[in-house]
Amino acid sequence: MIQAMTKQDLRRETLTYQGTGGVSAGNCGAGFRPAFLDTDTNTVYLSRFSNGEPAPFHLLDGLPDELVLRRNAAGKVDAVKSAIVSGFVRAGHFYSREEASYALAELH
């Protein structure tokens, strides 16, 4: 069975980090932008809507087709390869959700 990151995983992560800098609502004022890291290639992708516009939160729909494992009947991305990690970019550096949470706590 192929492992994948799904929309449900993103929801679970958001609940885990709710109220911290590990979610977009908690850190956007400090210059963090939602992003994904492909740990296979070390490529960072900003979170985007399917039309390419920057998204203010984590969305799988804007990721490149080569990362997508499954789409639903409407064409929305349901799952991407397991090497994808959600996090944030700030000042050219990728932060995991946990790292962003700690970094924001240090800023305050």
Residue pairs with C-beta under 8 A, 6 or more apart in sequence:
2 69
2 82
3 82
4 69
4 70
4 79
4 80
4 81
4 82
5 60
5 79
5 80
5 81
5 82
5 84
5 85
5 86
6 60
6 78
6 79
7 60
7 77
7 78
7 79
10 58
10 60
10 86
13 22
13 58
13 86
13 97
14 23
14 58
16 22
16 97
17 23
17 26
17 97
17 98
17 101
19 26
20 26
20 101
20 104
20 105
21 27
21 30
21 32
21 100
21 101
21 102
21 103
21 104
21 105
22 97
22 98
22 100
22 101
23 57
23 97
24 32
24 34
24 56
24 57
24 58
24 88
25 57
26 101
26 104
27 88
27 100
27 104
28 56
30 90
30 104
30 107
31 90
31 91
32 88
32 89
32 90
32 95
32 100
32 104
33 46
33 47
33 54
33 88
33 89
33 90
34 46
34 47
34 55
34 56
34 57
34 58
34 59
34 86
34 87
34 88
35 44
35 45
35 46
35 47
35 86
35 87
35 88
35 89
35 94
36 44
36 45
36 47
36 58
36 63
36 80
36 84
36 85
36 86
36 87
37 43
37 44
37 45
37 84
37 85
37 87
37 94
37 96
38 44
38 45
38 67
38 81
38 83
38 84
39 83
39 84
39 85
40 81
40 83
44 89
44 94
45 62
45 63
45 64
45 67
46 54
46 62
46 89
47 54
47 55
47 57
47 58
47 59
47 62
48 54
48 55
48 59
48 61
48 62
48 63
49 55
49 59
49 61
49 62
50 61
50 62
50 76
52 62
55 62
58 86
60 68
60 77
60 78
60 79
60 80
61 76
61 77
63 77
63 80
63 84
67 80
67 81
67 84
68 77
68 79
68 80
69 79
69 80
69 81
70 77
70 78
70 79
71 77
71 78
72 78
85 96
86 96
86 97
87 94
87 95
87 96
87 97
87 99
87 100
88 94
88 95
88 97
88 100
89 95
90 100
90 103
95 103
